[in-house]
Each structure stands twice: as structure tokens, then as C-alpha cells.
Amino acid sequence: MIDGLFASANYQGVKKMLDATVLRQEAISSNLANVETPHYKRVDVAPTFASELAQAIGSGKGHNLASVKPTIQVDRTAVAQNRDGNSVQLEKELMHLQKNMVAHHLQTQMLTGTFNKLRSAIRMR
């Protein structure tokens, strides 16, 4: 039972998504801290992570997920709005922060559901 819960592609995928959410929080924090730093370039989780994760989950094998790791990269789509070359926009970062908080909440709820299944099995319900 325990191996089935924790080795499943869904559980492993949610863990990877949570890892990316935590890493995105670090990126957003860095962006907000450097909102007025000249020539600072906005960073975010690599855009390829989502497609790699979807492909690994789609295979249905949890062990494929081990090679999928989120990384932080410079956001090449962010354009500097001022002459100082800084590509961070405060309003957009605050929006990303809110979206990331909602994603974190959802992912922790999904993991809690898995743990509740295990708790029920232990209590023999």
C-alpha cells in the first residue's frame, strides 16, 4: 500500500510541482528584491520544466520523474520597461506571487489527500 501511494506517477508529479513552486517563490523573491537594480534581468523557473513534467507523468512511470528537475533561468520574454535595463515589473511580480501561492496551496492539499489515504489504511477504515 505504501509503495503504491508514494511511487505513483501522480504523487511524484505533485512533489516535483511543489519543488518548482518553492523554486519559483525564490525567483519571485529575488525579482522583488532587485526591482530597482539597474540591468537586473527577471528570473523564473525554466519554461521547459512544465512540458518535461507533463511528458514524464504521461508515461505513467514514477521513475521517469527522477530526471525532471526545475531550474531557475533568466526570463527571455521579460522586456525592460525603463532605461536602466531592469526587466522586473512590480505589478506582474505581485501577480505571479499570488498565482504561486494558490498553486502551493493546491499542491499541498493534493499531498494531504495522499497522506489521508495512508492514515485511513493504518486505521483500517
C-alpha positions in Angstrom: 0.0 0.0 0.0 2.7 2.5 1.0 4.8 1.8 -2.1 1.7 2.2 -4.3 1.0 5.6 -2.8 4.5 7.1 -2.8 5.8 5.6 -6.0 2.9 6.6 -8.2 3.4 9.0 -11.0 0.7 11.3 -9.6 2.3 11.6 -6.2 5.8 12.0 -7.6 4.5 14.6 -10.1 2.9 16.7 -7.4 6.1 16.6 -5.4 8.0 17.9 -8.5 5.4 20.6 -9.0 5.8 21.6 -5.3 9.6 21.7 -5.8 9.0 24.0 -8.8 6.6 26.2 -6.7 9.2 26.6 -4.0 11.9 27.5 -6.6 9.5 29.9 -8.2 9.0 31.6 -4.8 12.7 32.1 -4.6 12.8 33.6 -8.1 10.0 35.9 -7.3 11.7 37.0 -4.1 14.9 37.7 -6.0 13.0 39.7 -8.6 11.2 41.8 -6.0 14.4 42.4 -4.1 16.0 43.7 -7.3 13.1 45.6 -8.7 15.3 48.8 -8.7 18.6 47.3 -9.5 19.9 48.6 -12.9 20.4 45.9 -15.6 18.8 43.2 -13.5 17.1 40.6 -15.6 13.9 38.8 -14.3 14.3 35.2 -13.4 11.8 32.3 -13.3 11.5 28.6 -13.4 12.7 27.3 -16.8 9.7 27.2 -19.2 10.7 23.7 -20.4 10.0 22.2 -16.9 6.2 22.1 -17.4 6.4 20.2 -20.6 9.1 17.8 -19.3 7.0 17.1 -16.2 3.8 16.5 -18.3 5.7 14.1 -20.5 7.1 12.2 -17.6 3.7 12.0 -15.8 2.1 11.0 -19.1 4.4 8.0 -19.3 2.8 6.7 -16.1 6.1 5.7 -14.6 7.3 7.4 -11.4 10.9 6.6 -12.0 10.8 8.8 -15.2 10.2 11.8 -12.9 13.6 11.5 -11.1 15.4 13.2 -14.0 13.0 16.1 -14.2 14.3 19.0 -12.1 13.1 22.6 -12.0 15.8 25.2 -12.5 15.9 29.0 -12.5 16.7 30.8 -15.7 16.6 34.4 -16.9 13.2 35.1 -18.4 13.9 35.9 -22.0 10.4 37.1 -22.6 10.6 39.9 -20.0 11.4 43.2 -21.6 13.0 46.2 -19.8 10.4 49.0 -19.4 12.9 51.7 -18.3 16.2 53.0 -19.5 18.0 51.3 -16.6 17.6 47.9 -18.3 15.8 46.2 -15.4 13.1 43.8 -16.8 11.2 43.3 -13.5 7.7 44.8 -13.4 6.4 45.1 -9.8 2.7 44.6 -10.6 3.4 41.5 -12.7 5.7 40.0 -9.9 2.9 40.6 -7.3 0.5 38.8 -9.7 3.0 35.9 -10.1 3.4 35.8 -6.3 -0.4 35.4 -5.8 -0.6 32.7 -8.5 2.3 30.8 -6.9 0.7 31.0 -3.5 -2.5 29.4 -4.9 -0.5 26.7 -6.7 1.3 25.9 -3.5 -1.9 25.6 -1.6 -3.4 23.3 -4.2 -0.3 21.1 -4.3 -0.1 20.8 -0.5 -3.8 19.8 -0.5 -3.1 17.1 -3.1 -0.3 15.7 -0.9 -2.5 15.9 2.1 -5.1 13.7 0.3 -2.4 11.1 -0.2 -1.4 11.2 3.4 -5.1 10.9 4.5 -5.4 7.8 2.4 -2.5 6.3 4.3 -3.9 7.4 7.6 -7.2 5.7 6.8 -5.4 2.5 5.8 -3.5 2.5 9.0 -6.7 2.9 11.0 -8.3 0.2 8.9 -11.2 2.1 7.5 
